[in-house]
Amino acid sequence: MAWHYDHKQLKIVRLRLGVSDGTFTEVLNEADLPDAAELVMSMTTGREQRSATPSAQGNPLMGPQRGGPPGGPRGGGGRGGG
């Protein structure tokens, strides 16, 4: 659900959404919105529970990434000298 913030009020708007990377989302029907419209996609009230561990899992669309923690064993990939 999304809202248009206009004159200090939130009004529900219908959006056709396209591709998203978890931070930015393409709006397919942007011609239906006023120029320079301010949209609200989510809000926090300050009453949400905080997680003990940060949710810094990265982009949920990226899937698991290769490699380990910094300072860990390094993988090969190059050819030996010859």
C-alpha positions in Angstrom: 0.0 0.0 0.0 1.2 3.5 -0.7 0.1 7.0 0.2 0.5 10.4 -1.4 1.6 13.0 1.2 -0.2 16.2 0.2 -1.0 19.3 2.4 0.1 17.5 5.5 -2.3 14.6 4.9 -1.8 11.0 3.6 -4.1 9.9 0.8 -4.1 6.3 -0.5 -2.9 5.9 -4.1 -2.9 3.0 -6.4 0.5 2.2 -7.9 1.5 -0.3 -10.5 5.0 -1.4 -9.4 7.7 -2.8 -11.5 11.2 -3.9 -10.7 12.6 -3.4 -7.1 16.0 -3.9 -5.5 14.6 -3.6 -2.0 15.4 0.1 -1.8 14.2 1.6 -5.0 11.0 0.5 -6.9 10.0 1.3 -10.4 6.5 3.0 -10.6 4.8 2.0 -13.9 1.9 4.4 -13.7 3.9 7.5 -12.7 1.9 9.6 -15.2 -1.1 9.2 -12.9 0.8 11.0 -10.1 1.2 14.8 -9.7 4.6 16.2 -10.6 7.0 16.0 -7.7 4.6 13.9 -5.6 5.9 12.8 -2.3 5.0 9.1 -1.7 5.1 7.2 1.5 5.7 3.4 1.2 6.2 2.6 4.9 6.3 4.3 8.3 7.8 3.7 11.7 6.1 4.9 14.8 8.9 4.3 17.3 6.9 1.5 18.9 8.4 -1.3 16.8 10.4 -3.9 18.5 14.1 -3.7 17.8 16.0 -6.8 16.9 19.1 -7.7 18.9 20.9 -8.6 15.8 20.9 -6.2 12.9 19.1 -7.3 9.8 22.1 -6.5 7.6 21.6 -9.6 5.5 21.9 -7.4 2.4 19.5 -7.3 -0.5 16.9 -10.0 -0.2 16.7 -10.3 -4.0 20.4 -11.1 -4.3 20.4 -14.4 -2.5 23.4 -15.9 -0.7 26.8 -14.5 -1.7 30.1 -16.4 -2.0 33.0 -15.7 0.3 33.5 -15.6 4.0 34.2 -13.1 6.6 37.1 -10.6 6.2 40.5 -12.1 7.1 39.3 -15.6 6.3 40.8 -18.0 3.8 41.0 -16.6 0.3 39.9 -18.6 -2.7 42.1 -19.3 -5.7 41.0 -18.4 -9.1 44.3 -17.4 -10.7 46.6 -19.7 -12.6 49.9 -20.7 -11.2 53.1 -19.1 -12.5 54.6 -20.7 -15.5 
